[in-house]
Amino acid sequence: MQKIYFLGTCSTCKRLMNDWNPGNDVQLKDIKSDPITEEKIDQMAELAGSDEALFSRRAMK
């Protein structure tokens, strides 16, 4: 099963979830109400090649 991690308080995330409608075969994980563990981040970073690839810096100013 695929998982999508999103921030439930983010208006962009909310808009994308409403527009995209990922379906029943995708598990949605709100990181605000269900935080990601350090172990899980390490696993995802290993798969992605770096931890920088996991996060968007677009909103950072």
N, C-alpha and C positions, 0 to 999 in steps of 0.2 A: 504494500500500500504506500502510495506517495503521501508526503506531508508538506503542507505549506505553513511556514511560520510567518506570522504577521503581528502587527501592533494594533490592537483593537481600538486604541484612542487616536489613531492616525487617520485623518480624513482621506488621504490618498489611498491607504489600504482598504478603507471601507468602500470607496468608490470602485476600486478595482475588483473587490470581492463581489459587489453587486453587478458589475458589468460582465465579469468573466463567468460566474456560476460554475465552479470547478467540478461538480458532480459528486456522486456517492462513493466513488473509488478513491477520493482524495480526503485525507484527514486534515482539518484546519486546526492549527495550534496558535492560540492567542498568547503571545509571550508576556503580556501584561498580567494576565490571570493565571498562567501556567508557565513560569520562567524556565528557560533552557538551562540545563546543568552544564557545568564546565566540561564534564566528560563528553556530553553530546556535542558541544561546540568543537572540542578537539577532534572528535570523529568526523564531523562535517568539514572541518578545515583540512583534514587529511584527504578526504575525498575531493575537495575543491582545489587543492593545491596550495592554499594559503588561507589564513583567517581573514585577510583583507577582501578576498573574493566573496565572503559571506555577507558583508554589510555595505550598505550604501552610505556614502558620505555627502550625498547631495544636499541634505538638510543642514549640514554643519556650516556655520558661518564664522 
